[in-house]
C-alpha cells in the first residue's frame, strides 16, 4: 500500500497522473481509479498494490496511516519527482 498527500486538488491529480504514467510505462494498468473528480482522496487499485493520494487535511482527518501503524514503512518527504510526502507499506 502507498499512502501519500499533496497540498492541493491539482497536486493530488498530478501525483495520480505521474503514478499512472510511470506504471503504464512498466505495462501495469490499474484495475480501477476512484475519486478523480473531487481530488481530495484518489484511490488507485493495482491489485496487489493500492495507492491512496490525499490532500493533507483529508489524510489527517481519516488517519489511514494509523490503521497500518504496525506495518513496515518507508517515509519519503519532498521528493522532487512526486511533489508529495508519502508512506509505502508492505
C-alpha positions in Angstrom: 0.0 0.0 0.0 1.2 3.5 -0.8 -0.2 6.5 1.1 0.8 10.0 0.0 -0.5 13.5 0.2 -0.3 16.8 -1.6 -1.2 20.4 -0.8 -4.0 21.0 -3.4 -6.5 19.2 -5.6 -4.4 19.9 -8.6 -1.3 18.4 -7.0 -3.3 15.3 -6.0 -4.4 14.9 -9.6 -0.8 15.5 -10.8 0.5 12.8 -8.4 -2.2 10.4 -9.8 -1.1 11.1 -13.4 2.5 10.6 -12.5 1.9 7.2 -10.8 -0.4 6.2 -13.7 2.1 7.1 -16.3 5.1 5.5 -14.6 3.2 2.2 -14.1 1.8 2.3 -17.6 5.4 2.5 -18.9 6.0 -0.7 -16.9 3.0 -2.3 -18.6 0.9 -2.1 -15.4 -2.6 -0.8 -15.7 -5.0 -0.1 -12.8 -8.0 -2.2 -12.1 -9.8 0.9 -11.1 -9.2 4.6 -10.1 -11.7 6.4 -7.9 -12.1 9.9 -6.6 -10.6 11.8 -9.6 -13.2 14.5 -9.9 -13.2 15.7 -6.2 -9.5 15.0 -6.0 -9.4 15.0 -2.2 -8.8 11.3 -1.9 -7.9 9.3 -5.0 -7.7 5.5 -4.7 -5.7 3.7 -7.4 -6.2 -0.1 -7.3 -3.5 -2.1 -9.0 -4.5 -5.4 -7.5 -1.6 -6.2 -5.1 -0.9 -2.5 -4.7 -3.3 0.2 -3.5 -2.3 3.8 -3.9 -4.1 6.4 -1.8 -3.4 10.1 -2.7 -4.9 12.6 -0.3 -5.0 16.3 0.2 -3.1 17.0 3.5 -6.3 17.8 5.5 -8.2 14.7 4.3 -5.2 12.5 5.1 -5.1 13.8 8.6 -8.9 13.6 9.1 -9.2 9.9 8.1 -6.0 8.8 9.7 -5.4 5.9 7.4 -1.7 5.8 8.4 -2.7 4.8 11.9 -4.7 1.8 10.6 -1.4 0.5 9.2 0.7 1.7 12.1 2.3 -1.6 12.8 3.2 -2.3 9.2 6.8 -1.7 8.0 7.0 1.7 6.4 9.3 4.0 4.4 8.7 7.7 4.6 9.6 10.0 1.7 9.4 13.7 2.1 9.7 16.4 -0.5 10.7 14.0 -3.3 11.3 16.3 -6.3 9.7 13.9 -8.7 6.4 13.4 -6.9 5.6 16.7 -5.1 4.2 14.7 -2.2 5.1 13.3 1.1 4.3 9.6 1.1 4.4 6.4 3.1 4.8 3.0 1.5 3.6 0.0 3.4 4.4 -3.6 2.6 
